Amino acid sequence: MARAANTQLAVVTGASSGIGLELARQCASNGFDLVIAADDPAIEQAAGELRKLGGAVETVQADLATLEGVDRLYAALKGRTVDALLANAGHGLGHGFLDQDFAEARHVIDTNITGTLYLIQKIGRDMRARNQGRILITGSIAGFMPGSFQAVYNGTKAFIDSFSFALRDELKDTDITVTCLMPGPTDTEFFERADMLDTAVAQGKKDDPAMVAKVGFGAMMKGEGDVVAGWKNKLETTMATVTPSGMLARQHRKMAEPGSGKH
């Protein structure tokens, strides 16, 4: 299927699977050409699927937890106009903080926060120079609650949720929109990668990543500030704003403590 020469370009990170792949699918289905990035070789298989939707798809395999990895992605753009940045790269880590390998904990922080912010600043400055663009940041409802046995991850998402609202306000007098997508537990490889398969949250009901991505993409295109995917997650975030933090941490323990799932 031929596309017009003025097709818009979207950059999607963490696009090899899960919500990121589905966000890329939404972009491709709605007339965007793509530059997709992830730190694993599965990004090439994802690109093959996405090309069937008709647009051009370029891949960048890089560790977006590092400034060098983000620089590699940015260099691959070759100065082209990015109409939409979907900053989705991120991962979790289960178990108690004192039991975690610090290098792994730091990689969560550097992926979810450092690399994400660096990429947003680089592409965001280009958007500001021409006063046009859309930014979608994948936060999480986890940012609303202290995450016992997932403390670093939830902390990073609290940062990202907060950051997105602040950046949106800083850009309120421009034509650049900032949207924060806040999913709940979603049926992806997240829990396996985080070594959390034996937890209640990993074994419980989860949202469809295609639904989450559709909600997020729609909110980005409308320029909405934030969107929580799924009615149950909306209820949880509402309750979290009026529940003491200590109680939220105890509730999170029941979901995320190793061995809390059904054996």
N, C-alpha and C positions, 0 to 999 in steps of 0.2 A: 504494500500500500504506500503510494508516494505521499510525501509530506511537503508542505510549502517551505520555501527557503527561510522564511522568518520564524520557523519553529522556535519556541522558547526552550531554554536550557535549564535543567534542574540538576543539582548535585545532591546525592543521597548517600549518607554514610551508614555503616553497619548494614549494608544492603544485601549481604549474602544469604540471609534467611530471616524468618520471623517478621516482626513489624517493619523492619527496614526494607526487606524484599517486597512486602505488600505496599509500602509507601511508593517504592519505585514503580511498581505495577500501576498504581493509581496515576502517577505522573505520566507514564508511557501511554496509558489509555486515554489521557486527556491532552495529548498533543505536545508533550515535552520530549525533547531529546535528553539523554541522560549521561552523566558521568557518575558512576557508582564506585564506592570504595568500601573495603573491608580488609581485615588482617589475615584472612584465610583464603586458600585457593578456590573455595566454593563460589567465590565471586564470579568466576568465569562461567560456571554452570548457570548461575543466576542471570548473567548477561544473555546467555543463549535463550533462556525462557523469555526474557524481556524483549528481545529483538523480534520475536514472533508477533508482538503487538504493533510493530510497524515503524518505530522510531530508531534513531541511531543511539547506540549504547557503547560507551567507553568504560573500561575498568581500570582501577588503580588498586593494587594490592599493597597496603602499607599499614604499619602499626600507628593508628591515630592517637595512641597514648603518648607519642613522642612528637616533639616539634619538627623533627626531620620528616616524619611520616606525613604530617599535615603539610609541610612545605612541598613534599613530593606531589601530593594531591593538588595543591594550589598551582604548582608549575604545570601540571597536566592540562590545566584549563587554558594555558597559552593566551591569557589576556581576554578570553571571550567573556561576554556578558552573562552573568549568572542571574536568571530571573527568579529562581527559587532555591534556597538552601534548606535541606531537610537534615538537620543535625541529629542523627538518631543513634550513632555509635555509642555503645555502653554495655557493661556487663556487671554481674553481681558476684557475691562471694558469701557462702554460708559459714556456719559455725561461729563460736564465740571469738571475739576480737583477740583475746590473749592466746588463742590456739591457732590463729591464722599465721601463715607465712607473710612477713611484712612486705616482701617484694610483690606478692599477689595483691595484698591490700592496697599498696601504692599504685599498682597497675589499674585497679578499679578507679582510684581518685584521678589518675592521669588520663584515663580514657574518658570517664564520665564528665570530668570538669576541665582539666588543663587543656587537653587536645580540643575539646568541644569549644571552649572559649577562644582559643587561638584561631581556629578555623572561622568562627563567627566574626571575630574582629577583622581578619584578613578580607573575607568576602563582604562583610558588612561595610567596610570602608569604601569598597568599590561601589556598593549599592548607594551609599550616601553621596558619593561623588556625582552620580547621575540622578539621585533622588528617586530611586525606583527599586523595588524588590520585595520578596516575601521570604521570611525566615520561620521555619517550623522547628521547634526544639522538643525533643522527646524527654519530658520529665517523668513523673510518676506520682500516683496517689501515695506511694511509699514516702514521699517527701513530707507528708502530713503527720507522720507518726514515727516516734523513736523505734528503731528496728532491732530489738533484741535478737541476737544471733544472725543479724544482717546489718550490723550497726554502721559499717562504713558505707555500704550501698545506700541505705536510706538517708544517711547524712549527705551523700553526694546529690541525691535527688531533691532533698530540701534546698540545697544550694542552687541547683538548676531551676527549680520551680521559682524561687525567689529572684534569681538573676533574670529570668525571662520577663517577669513583670517590670523589673527595674529598667531593662533595656527597652521594652515597649514604651515606657513613659518617656525615656530620653529621646525616643524617635517619634513622639506623638505629633510633632509639627512637620513631619516629613511624609513622603508617600511610601515609606518602608513599613511593612507590618511585621509584627513578631507574635507568633502563636505558640503557646505551650500545650502540647498534647500530654495528658496525664492518664495513662492506662493503669488498670489494676493487673492482677495476675493473668497472664496471657499464655495461650498454648503454643509455646516456642521452645527452643533449646536452652532457654535461660536457666532453668532449674538444674538441668543436667550439667551445664557448664559451671554453675555455682556450687556443685556438689551438694545439692539439696533435695535429691530424689526421695529421701526417707522422711521428709517433712510433711506436715498436714497441708501447707499451702501448695506444695508441688503435686500432692495427690488429690486436691480438691478441684472443684469446677473452675474452669478458666475460660477467658474470652477468646474468640476467634481473631487471630491477628489481622485477617482481611477486614473484619468489621472495624477494628480499632483504627486501621490505616485509613479506611474510607471516612470515618468520622474526623480524623486528624486532617486529612487532605481537604475535606470540605470546609473545615474551620479555617485552614490556612487561606484557601481561595476567597473566603468571605472576609478575611482580615480580622477574625475574632481573636481576642486576647488569650483565652484559655478554653480548653474543652476536656472534660472528663468522659472517657468512653465507658458506656454501660451504666444503667440505672442503679445497680447495686453499689458500684464504685462511687457514684455521685452521693448516695446516701452515706457511705462510709466517710467521705471527705467532709460532709456536712457535720456528722457526728464528731469527727476528729477535732474540729475547730472549737468544740465546747467541752471536750473531755480532757481531764488532767493528763499531763504527759506521762506520769508514772503509771497510770492505768493503761494508757495506750501501749506502753512498753510491755506491760504484763500480758496484754491481749496479743501483742505481736509474738511474744515468746511461745504462746500456744500454737501459733501457725508455723514458726520458723525454727524452733529448737530441734536439733538433730534427734531423730527417732520419734518425733511427734506424729508421724504418719501411721497409717494402718500397716501392720506387718502381715 
